[in-house]
Amino acid sequence: MTSIRVLIADDQIMVRQGFTVLLNAEPGIEVVGQAVNGLDAVAKVAELDPDVVLMDVRMPELGGIEATRRIAGRPHTTVKVLVLTTFDLDDYVYEALRAGASGFLLKDASAAELAHAVRVVAAGDALLAPNVTKRLIAEFCRVTGAARTPLKERVGDLTERETEVLSLIAQGLSNVEIAEQTVKTHVSRILVKLGLRDRTQAAVFAYETGLVRPSGY
């Protein structure tokens, strides 16, 4: 089985080394490099072509949000960015998701949570920590205001069933919870039609277009 290749970007050496030890002890995961700041992360991604980048938000020279934007914006990229943060409602996480991050993880996560997060983001088939990530998505979309018209127009490219599946994805449901054998096909078609990379970005899109409204608003 091919290992998931991970790059760790953090300006604190103890964090980089600690995560490296934890992940290298996990079957099917290999840390292929470390980056000391955002500029280094962007360069290392081009050099090493990892599957997942663990990206700290606050780093010198170039922060994690701009580094995420540059990595996610590379043509035909398949690299997934998992943002590392100290607080689960850190304002910077909103911008990281908008920049193209596929999820986030608290720095005090256990070894099991860290490995699970890497596998989930690498697979691209489920939101990371739906109960918290969904809240973050809903909040930053509420803060940024009304749906953007160009995005809403793109929803028209979807079939009725694809639109329904997109709505369920945004609500944090997994393929099993959506309970349809062909759901993976629907999800794949949604991502292709909308030019999105994974389910997290699909959920962001659904909130931004107003297809799904944050609860309580």
Disulfide bonds with the S-S distance in Angstrom:
none
